[in-house]
């Protein structure tokens, strides 16, 4: 499913609305979520479980483990089980694991 070719913004919103946008952007503000929801409705019955199952994930195969192993995500080094993009893990640590002493 992943392609190696680079996607290049063309000055028009990729949701298909036809709106002209700033070069270097794919979407008008908020239209990325509109496009995501539309794709979910069209291809996956608006169901995240259906999306996961269609890509081979579910209770017996973790999509978050795949994201850590193949997608550049990280596990919280504090062992709490949190996973996410590196910036998300950093924010998580700051919010949930930093001692707040005065």
Protein Blocks (a to p, Z undefined) as FASTA:
>chain_A
ZZfbdcddehiafklnopacdehiabdehklmmmmmmmmmmmnoopaklmmmmnopajkl
cfklmmmmmnopacdfklnopacdfklmmmmmmmmmcccdZZ
